Amino acid sequence: MKCKNWPVGVCSWSLQTDVAGVAKVMKDLGLEHVHLGVGDAVGEAGRAVLDAIKAQNWTITSTMIGFPQEDYSTLDTIKVTGGIVPDDTWQANRDLFVGAAKVTADLGVKYLSMHAGFIDESDKAHAAKITDRLKTLADMAADAGVILLFETGQESATELAQFLETLDHKSVGVNFDPANMILYDKGNPIEAIRTLAPWVRHLHVKDATRTKEPGTWGAEVPWGDGEVGIADFLKVLEEVGFDGAMAIEREAGDDRAGDIKVAIERLNAAG
């Protein structure tokens, strides 16, 4: 499936099932592209999962790795547990990332995405530590022939752009999630994609409404029911010359496959 000229897939973790389950839903929805979570495929313990992935006739637009300690219960909990921020899990997360980069290369996929965690430039010592860690991961990605994509949301677009300019690494880009800009209350996603356009290589199709209580989450909603604005979003992608793939992500609701189907229908109508 394509929307305009952009391949459209699904985020595998949205479906909360195994490889066979993802394959079934993708077939039912007529999708051939996938943003693939690969945590279960890392290492010897993941060999069977990796073999099952290789048996699929999928186009994997990017892989994704999450970290076990991440707690998204509140904005406060994810700030201290997100990405590669916690000191006590840094070594384990580094090793997990290396494994994910190897899997990504083994699958012949160009991109590996992750949430880096809150960089927090107001704390210079903390920011320097996180920058050093992310440079280490970017170097490891480069060694594997993979490009590391940071997902948007936990900083404003201006803050992330400044960080990327400072990092200045050829193996780093952005997976743009418009809903995360709203969920984290970090600005307008349409303006954000203009700011981050030089780094955006891949993106999510996800929608949300902004919180009315500062310091709390916004609400994720089906694509087209929130504040992103389908027409404006597709228009700005054309404006900035985006030439990557998009993956529908749904991390809430009681009928994720149904909501993903709605997103497909709305992208088809708009495209």
C-alpha positions in Angstrom: 0.0 0.0 0.0 1.1 3.6 -0.7 -0.3 7.0 0.3 0.7 9.3 -2.5 4.3 8.0 -3.1 5.0 6.9 0.4 5.0 3.2 1.3 2.6 2.5 4.2 3.2 -0.2 6.8 2.4 -1.0 10.4 4.4 -1.0 13.6 4.6 -4.7 14.6 4.5 -4.0 18.4 1.1 -2.3 18.0 -0.4 -5.7 17.3 0.8 -7.3 20.6 1.4 -10.7 19.0 4.1 -12.9 17.6 5.6 -13.1 14.1 2.8 -15.3 12.8 0.2 -13.0 14.3 1.7 -10.0 12.8 1.8 -11.8 9.4 -1.9 -12.6 9.6 -3.0 -9.1 10.5 -0.8 -7.6 7.7 -2.3 -10.1 5.2 -5.8 -9.3 6.3 -5.1 -5.5 6.0 -3.3 -5.8 2.7 0.0 -4.5 4.1 3.5 -5.6 3.0 5.6 -3.0 4.9 6.4 -3.2 8.6 8.4 -1.2 11.2 9.6 -4.2 13.1 10.3 -4.5 16.8 13.4 -6.9 17.1 13.9 -7.2 20.8 12.8 -10.8 20.8 15.1 -11.6 17.9 18.4 -10.6 19.6 21.0 -13.2 20.6 20.9 -16.9 20.6 17.6 -17.0 22.5 16.1 -15.0 19.6 17.3 -17.3 16.8 13.9 -18.9 16.2 12.2 -15.5 16.1 14.8 -14.2 13.6 14.3 -17.3 11.4 10.5 -16.7 11.5 11.0 -13.1 10.5 13.2 -14.1 7.6 10.6 -16.5 6.4 8.1 -13.6 5.8 7.7 -11.8 2.5 7.9 -8.4 4.2 9.6 -5.1 3.4 11.0 -4.0 6.7 11.2 -0.2 6.5 13.0 0.0 9.9 13.6 -2.0 12.9 13.0 -0.8 16.5 14.5 -1.6 19.9 12.9 -0.7 23.2 14.5 -1.1 26.7 13.1 -3.3 29.5 13.3 -0.7 32.3 11.2 1.9 30.5 8.1 2.9 32.5 5.5 5.0 30.6 3.1 5.2 33.4 3.6 9.0 33.8 5.7 11.7 32.3 7.8 11.6 35.5 8.5 7.9 35.3 9.5 7.9 31.7 11.8 10.9 32.2 13.9 8.8 34.6 13.6 5.4 33.0 13.4 6.2 29.3 15.9 5.1 26.7 19.6 5.0 27.7 19.2 7.6 30.5 19.4 5.3 33.6 23.0 4.6 34.7 22.2 1.2 36.3 20.9 -0.2 33.0 23.3 1.5 30.6 25.6 -1.5 30.0 22.7 -3.9 29.5 21.0 -1.5 27.1 24.2 -0.9 25.2 24.5 -4.7 24.7 20.9 -5.0 23.7 21.4 -2.2 21.1 24.4 -3.9 19.7 22.4 -7.1 19.3 19.6 -5.1 17.6 22.0 -3.5 15.2 23.4 -6.9 14.2 19.8 -8.2 13.6 19.0 -5.1 11.6 22.1 -5.7 9.4 21.4 -9.4 9.1 17.9 -8.6 7.8 19.3 -6.1 5.3 17.5 -3.2 6.9 18.9 0.3 6.7 17.3 1.9 9.9 17.1 1.1 13.6 14.9 3.3 15.7 14.7 3.9 19.4 13.7 6.4 22.1 16.9 8.0 23.3 15.3 9.3 26.5 15.2 12.8 27.9 18.4 14.7 27.0 17.7 17.7 29.3 20.2 20.3 28.1 19.5 22.4 31.3 21.6 19.9 33.2 25.0 20.2 31.4 26.6 17.2 33.1 23.6 15.0 32.3 23.4 16.2 28.7 27.1 15.5 28.2 26.8 12.0 29.5 23.7 11.2 27.3 25.4 12.8 24.3 28.4 10.6 24.8 26.3 7.5 25.1 24.3 8.3 22.0 27.5 8.9 20.0 28.7 5.5 21.2 25.5 3.9 19.9 25.7 5.8 16.6 29.3 4.6 16.1 28.1 1.1 16.8 25.3 1.5 14.3 27.7 2.8 11.7 30.0 -0.2 12.3 27.1 -2.4 11.5 26.1 -0.4 8.4 22.9 0.8 10.0 21.5 4.3 10.6 20.2 5.1 14.1 16.9 6.9 14.2 15.9 8.9 17.3 12.1 9.1 17.8 10.6 12.5 18.4 8.5 13.7 21.3 10.7 14.0 24.4 12.2 17.3 23.3 10.9 20.1 21.2 11.8 20.1 17.6 14.1 23.0 18.1 15.9 21.3 21.0 16.3 18.1 19.0 17.6 19.9 15.9 20.2 21.7 18.0 21.2 18.4 19.6 21.5 16.7 16.2 23.6 19.6 14.8 25.9 19.3 17.8 26.1 15.5 17.5 26.9 15.9 13.8 26.9 12.2 13.1 26.4 10.7 9.6 24.7 7.6 11.0 21.9 9.4 12.9 18.5 10.5 11.7 14.9 10.9 13.0 11.8 8.7 13.1 9.1 11.4 13.2 6.0 10.7 15.3 3.6 13.6 15.1 1.4 12.3 17.9 4.4 12.3 20.3 4.8 16.0 19.9 1.2 16.3 21.2 1.4 13.6 23.9 4.5 15.1 25.4 3.2 18.6 24.8 6.3 19.6 22.9 4.9 21.7 20.1 3.0 21.7 16.9 3.9 18.6 14.8 3.5 20.4 11.5 6.0 23.1 12.4 8.2 20.4 14.0 8.5 18.4 10.8 9.7 21.6 9.0 12.3 22.1 11.7 13.5 18.4 11.6 13.1 17.8 7.9 16.9 17.5 7.2 17.0 14.5 9.5 13.6 12.8 9.0 14.1 9.4 7.4 11.0 7.5 8.5 7.8 8.4 10.3 4.8 7.1 12.3 1.1 7.6 11.5 -0.3 8.3 14.9 -2.7 10.8 16.4 -3.4 12.4 19.8 -5.1 15.1 21.7 -3.1 17.5 23.9 -3.5 17.4 27.7 -5.3 20.2 29.5 -3.4 19.5 32.7 0.3 20.4 32.4 2.7 17.6 33.4 0.3 14.8 32.3 0.0 12.7 29.2 -2.2 13.7 26.3 -4.4 11.0 24.9 -3.6 8.8 21.9 -6.6 8.4 19.5 -7.3 6.8 16.2 -5.6 8.4 13.2 -7.7 11.4 12.1 -9.6 11.8 15.4 -6.9 14.0 17.0 -5.0 17.2 16.5 -2.4 16.2 13.9 -4.7 16.9 10.9 -4.3 14.4 8.1 -4.5 16.9 5.2 -2.0 19.3 6.8 0.4 16.5 7.7 0.5 15.0 4.2 0.8 18.5 2.8 3.9 19.3 4.9 5.5 16.0 4.0 5.2 17.0 0.3 6.5 20.5 1.1 9.7 19.2 2.8 10.3 16.5 0.2 9.9 13.5 2.5 10.8 10.4 0.6 10.8 7.7 3.2 8.2 5.2 4.5 5.4 5.6 7.1 4.2 3.1 9.6 0.8 3.2 11.4 1.3 2.9 15.1 -1.5 2.3 17.6 -0.5 1.9 21.3 -3.9 2.4 22.9 -7.5 1.3 22.5 -9.3 -2.1 22.6 -9.3 -2.8 18.9 -5.9 -1.9 17.5 -6.2 -3.9 14.3 -9.6 -2.1 13.7 -8.1 1.3 14.4 -5.2 0.5 12.0 -7.7 -0.4 9.3 -9.4 2.9 9.9 -6.0 4.7 9.4 -5.5 2.8 6.2 -8.9 3.8 4.9 -8.3 7.5 5.9 -4.8 7.5 4.2 -6.3 6.0 1.1 -9.0 8.7 1.1 -6.5 11.4 1.6 -3.9 10.1 -0.9 
